[in-house]
């Protein structure tokens, strides 16, 4: 394993080095939180794909392939569909707003007063998303170094917290671009063909496995529908995703760069399912489907290649973890703490210092929570149920329906969020009913309350339309720095 260890250590050292480089560049709030809003198409596409394809998409995607066959691709496939929908229909307008958080968008659209409540819901979502990614370190470092769960979480989490705190979005962007390349080589170009060959090719896989493993709908229509509600719609409204949209240098970059990233996700989804199906042929009696990825990597790949593929898995986890962490810290500082405190920082340097401190604080909270929580699937389900049940309707309603009011938005957030929490307590965290009924209650309350309350002030709507058109934004990047490609 010496060669594999060397590959991993070089990779981790590179992540920290990029964090140090990013610290030298991130001198303003814009640079620190949204990379100066100047990413070109290539870098934007790579980093967007990196953040949405995390440990759940890689390790979990292979596990679903092991359990259900090709239809196991649906979870990651719906993530790709959500990113495509966001990029084609909404990203250009979102990028033109020139804001930092989803709650700022809600305040612009509804005339204020929605920020703190929506910020709390978004903060809970981003925190749990970061926790689920951090828990995944335990699986990878156990294979690499045979260390216990707590040490693995602290080791992986500390590296992510370090480079994220140092350089903010610049560090995360640079590391995500490297992680995108590593994932592409490790999973798509190496693990996928090797796994298929080791399993005897597709003809042998068909002969060894039940026909249901090759049914594209084998996982079940209700499961697919739930994935669409949770992950496709979740991609449309998550702070971690929107914060990447804010980094695009133009609305055209956001639209077409995101479309490329979404298409990449569809390919990645199918690759994970095929690898899991091959693992089922090679290891038909694994104790857990989620062990399929680590097992096939550990037993079937040659020295060196094994290290690169494990680095790819580590890259998948780190990209999502760092993106969720900076989103969590941004919401905590800008949408909750600053509003409750009622006092804005006095300058750009103070803004950067404050956001850096919140990344460190939230990072420590994420590591501690990850150590305390054991079930990654339940944590991820809680995160997305809260996000979609509480915020989908007021966000999409604000973008698509001019009659929506601030009172309808606040009622929708509160009722949808509480309904989801109560239904998860009653039906169970992994049940489908919480998201179904929570989303319906959020929609009903939004429409009824909006129609029963005075329409949003015409001046607020006019200012909103100006921002959507790219006019009247308070922040325009003026530094003569070349745009990365």
Helices and strands as residue ranges (DSSP letters): H 2-25, H 29-34, G 35-37, H 41-52, H 55-55, I 56-60, H 61-68, G 69-73, H 74-85, I 86-90, H 91-97, H 102-110, H 115-135, H 137-145, H 149-183, I 184-191, H 192-198, H 201-208, G 211-214, H 221-227, I 228-232, H 233-237, H 239-245, H 251-282, G 289-291, H 292-300, H 305-330, I 331-337, H 338-341, H 348-372, H 376-400, H 406-427, H 433-452, H 458-468
